[in-house]
Amino acid sequence: MLRLSKKTDYALISLSYVASMGNRPASAREIAERHDIPVELLAKVLQRLVQRGVLKSQQGFHGGYLLARPADTVTVAEVVEAIDGPLQLTVCGTTDERCEQFSKCNIRDPLHRIRDRIIGALMACTVSELVQERHDDAVAMPIAIGGIAIAGRKVSVPGTVKDL
């Protein structure tokens, strides 16, 4: 099953919250309490986002976290990779000597194309969209045939451009 890690969930929740706050910094404790996230784990996630240039931290009495750049330039794909590393559907890569089936595998290339489509869908969704969805009080939908549906809109992937 393809799913995001809890750390990535926390990162996306935090980024959506920070973006919705505008220019007011949000502390790790504030975010954690607001969303029932363990503060110690959240602090590590936020620091990783700072290291990757997605967030910036502001020290001082009114310190906290701010987006390092506009929300419409931060993609979900970037956040997933910052927290969990590159998206992988299979164990094999382009040259994986560990796999006994590598030389005769007939699904490796199609699975890589599927991975590329998923990455494309995640790249098409930005933090600003998550904030908008949050304000619309929409519910995320499961993967749909031909693309990924997010809050009633199908994210465009190569070969599909349909609205739900």
C-alpha positions as CSV (number, residue, x, y, z in Angstrom):
1,M,0.0,0.0,0.0
2,L,1.2,3.5,-0.9
3,R,0.9,5.9,2.0
4,L,2.6,8.8,3.6
5,S,4.5,8.4,6.8
6,K,3.3,9.9,10.1
7,K,6.2,12.3,10.0
8,T,5.2,13.5,6.5
9,D,1.6,13.9,7.8
10,Y,2.9,16.0,10.6
11,A,5.0,18.1,8.2
12,L,2.1,18.8,5.9
13,I,-0.2,19.6,8.8
14,S,2.4,22.0,10.2
15,L,3.2,23.7,6.9
16,S,-0.5,24.2,6.3
17,Y,-0.9,25.8,9.7
18,V,2.2,27.9,9.4
19,A,1.1,29.1,5.9
20,S,-2.4,30.0,7.2
21,M,-0.8,32.2,9.9
22,G,0.7,34.6,7.3
23,N,3.6,36.5,8.7
24,R,3.1,35.4,12.3
25,P,5.6,32.8,13.5
26,A,4.1,29.6,15.0
27,S,6.0,27.7,17.7
28,A,6.4,23.9,17.7
29,R,4.4,23.8,20.9
30,E,1.6,25.8,19.5
31,I,1.4,23.6,16.4
32,A,1.7,20.4,18.5
33,E,-1.1,21.4,20.9
34,R,-3.4,22.6,18.2
35,H,-3.1,19.3,16.2
36,D,-2.4,16.8,19.0
37,I,1.1,16.0,17.7
38,P,3.9,14.9,20.1
39,V,5.9,18.1,20.5
40,E,9.3,16.3,20.6
41,L,8.7,14.5,17.3
42,L,7.2,17.6,15.7
43,A,10.3,19.6,16.7
44,K,12.5,17.1,14.8
45,V,10.2,17.3,11.7
46,L,10.3,21.1,11.8
47,Q,14.1,21.2,12.0
48,R,14.3,18.9,9.0
49,L,12.1,21.3,7.1
50,V,14.4,24.2,8.2
51,Q,17.4,22.2,7.0
52,R,15.8,21.6,3.6
53,G,14.9,25.3,3.2
54,V,11.1,24.9,3.4
55,L,10.8,26.6,6.8
56,K,12.9,29.2,8.6
57,S,13.1,29.6,12.3
58,Q,12.9,32.9,14.1
59,Q,14.5,33.1,17.6
60,G,13.3,35.2,20.5
61,F,10.2,35.8,22.6
62,H,7.9,36.0,19.6
63,G,9.9,33.4,17.7
64,G,8.7,30.3,15.9
65,Y,8.5,29.0,12.4
66,L,7.7,30.7,9.1
67,L,7.6,29.5,5.5
68,A,11.0,30.2,3.9
69,R,9.3,31.0,0.6
70,P,5.7,31.4,-0.7
71,A,3.3,28.5,0.0
72,D,2.5,28.2,-3.7
73,T,6.2,27.2,-4.4
74,V,6.4,24.4,-1.8
75,T,5.2,21.2,-3.3
76,V,3.9,18.1,-1.5
77,A,6.6,16.1,-3.4
78,E,9.3,18.3,-1.9
79,V,7.9,17.8,1.6
80,V,7.7,14.0,1.2
81,E,11.3,13.9,0.0
82,A,12.5,16.2,2.7
83,I,11.0,13.9,5.4
84,D,11.1,10.4,3.9
85,G,13.6,10.6,1.1
86,P,12.9,9.8,-2.5
87,L,9.6,8.1,-3.3
88,Q,10.1,4.4,-4.0
89,L,7.4,1.9,-5.2
90,T,9.8,-1.0,-5.5
91,V,13.1,-2.1,-4.0
92,C,14.8,-2.1,-7.4
93,G,16.4,1.0,-8.9
94,T,17.8,1.3,-12.4
95,T,20.7,-1.0,-11.6
96,D,20.0,-3.1,-8.5
97,E,22.3,-6.0,-8.2
98,R,20.5,-7.3,-5.1
99,C,17.4,-8.3,-7.0
100,E,17.6,-11.8,-8.6
101,Q,14.9,-10.8,-11.2
102,F,16.6,-7.6,-12.3
103,S,17.9,-8.8,-15.7
104,K,14.5,-10.4,-16.7
105,C,12.0,-8.2,-14.9
106,N,9.2,-7.1,-17.2
107,I,7.4,-4.7,-14.9
108,R,10.3,-2.5,-13.6
109,D,9.9,0.1,-16.3
110,P,6.1,0.3,-16.1
111,L,6.4,0.7,-12.3
112,H,8.9,3.5,-12.7
113,R,6.5,5.3,-15.0
114,I,3.8,4.9,-12.4
115,R,6.1,6.3,-9.8
116,D,6.9,9.2,-12.1
117,R,3.1,9.9,-12.4
118,I,2.6,9.8,-8.7
119,I,5.6,12.2,-8.2
120,G,4.0,14.4,-10.9
121,A,0.7,14.5,-9.0
122,L,2.5,15.3,-5.7
123,M,4.5,18.1,-7.5
124,A,1.3,19.6,-8.8
125,C,-0.1,20.0,-5.3
126,T,1.3,22.9,-3.2
127,V,1.1,24.0,0.4
128,S,-1.1,26.9,-0.6
129,E,-3.6,24.3,-2.0
130,L,-3.6,22.5,1.4
131,V,-4.3,25.8,3.1
132,Q,-7.2,26.5,0.7
133,E,-8.6,23.0,1.2
134,R,-8.4,23.6,4.9
135,H,-10.5,26.7,4.6
136,D,-13.0,25.0,2.3
137,D,-13.3,22.3,5.0
138,A,-13.0,19.7,2.3
139,V,-12.2,16.0,2.7
140,A,-9.4,14.4,0.9
141,M,-10.5,11.5,-1.4
142,P,-8.7,8.3,-2.1
143,I,-6.7,7.6,-5.3
144,A,-9.1,7.6,-8.3
145,I,-8.8,5.8,-11.6
146,G,-6.4,7.8,-13.9
147,G,-5.1,10.2,-11.2
148,I,-5.1,11.2,-7.6
149,A,-8.2,12.9,-6.3
150,I,-7.6,15.6,-3.6
151,A,-10.7,17.2,-2.1
152,G,-12.9,16.6,-5.0
153,R,-10.5,17.7,-7.7
154,K,-8.5,15.2,-9.7
155,V,-4.8,16.2,-9.8
156,S,-3.6,16.2,-13.4
157,V,-1.4,13.4,-14.3
158,P,-0.1,12.6,-17.8
159,G,-3.0,11.4,-20.0
160,T,-5.8,12.6,-17.7
161,V,-7.4,15.9,-17.1
162,K,-10.9,15.3,-15.6
163,D,-12.8,16.9,-12.8
164,L,-14.7,14.7,-10.4
